[in-house]
Amino acid sequence: EYMGVRLQLNILYDVVRRCPHRPTLPPQEVYYAAQVELYSISDLIQLRAAPSAERFLKHLKELRELLITHAQQDCRDICLPLLGSPCCGCDDPSPVMAYDVRGTVTCPRCPRLFHK
């Protein structure tokens, strides 16, 4: 589950980091979103202990929600169009969101997104 949340953070951050109205992430936590497979020694220690691992995952989810809220509610003109697009395979009017890694699939030949 950690890798899924980190991947979502990475997709969101890739768009939101270029926004002039982006939320500020603490500098020591930018790598959570900027690099999917980068962990500090402290992160690895937290992941070994159950209560700490749960807190760490909760924190990652809070960062993800911060970026989602920015993109979907606070920045509908800049960030939302870069993250969401109509599904290329169905008539569902709701946009396919790039960070929805469980509910979407990307075409292997082009960057188009589809509902799973």
N, C-alpha and C positions, 0 to 999 in steps of 0.2 A: 504493500500500500504506500510505503514511503516513496518509492520510485514513481508511482503514478502521480502523487501529489507534486513531487519535484518536477516531473515532466510538465504538468499543468502550469506550475509556477513559471517554468522556463518559457512556455508558449506565451503566456500572459505578459511576462516581463519583456519579451522581445518586442512586443507592440507598445506597451505602456511606457517603457523607458524613453521612448522618443517623444512622448507627449509633453507639451509645455506645462500641463496642469497635473502631471502625475503625482501620486502620493509619494511621500518620502519614506524610503526603507532605511533602517539603520545601516550604516556602512558595513558593519560587521556581519550583516545578514543578507547582503546583496547576492553573495555567492549561492545562497539557497535557490535563488531564482535564475541567476545567470549561468550556472554550471550544474547540470543534472547530477553528475557523478562525483562531485567534489564534496568531501566531508572533512571537517576539522577533527582533531584528536578528541576534543570535547564532545563533538557530535557522536563519535563512535562509542565513547564511554557511556553516553546517555542511552544509546540504542541497545546496549547490553543489559541494562537494568529495566525491568518491566515498568515501574512507576515513572521513571525518567523517560523511557521510550514513548509512553503514552502522552506525556507532557510535550515531548519534542514533536510528535505527530500532530498534536492539537495546535501547537504553535505554527507549524507549517501550514495547516489548514486555515488558521487565522490570517496568515500572510496571503494565502490564495484568495480568501474572501475579500480582503482589502483590495486586491487587484481586480477581482471580478466586479465588485461594487463600483470601483472607479470606471471600469470599461462599460458596464451595462447601465449605470445610473448617472454617474457624475460626468461622463464624457461621451455622450451619445453621438456627438458630431465627429470626433476624431478617432477615438479608439474602437468604438463598437463596430463601425463599418470594416475595420481592419481585422476584427476577430470573427465576425459573423457574416455568413453569406447564405443565399438561398440554396437549398439542397438541389443538386444537379440530377437527382434520380427520382424525385417524387414531387407531388404538388403541395406538400406541407408548407403552410405559410411561415411557420416559425423558422428563424435562421439556424443554420448549422454552425455551432460555435467551435472554433479551432481547438480550444482547450478542453473540449468534452471528449477526452481520449477514449472513454468507454462507450460513448454513444455515436461515434463517427468513425469513418474510415476514409483515408486519402487514396485517391487514384494512384496506382503505381507508375503511371506514365505522365501524369500532370498534377498540379497542386489542388485540383478540385476536391471538395469535401462532399461526402454523402452520409446520410443516416445509415446506421448498421442495420 
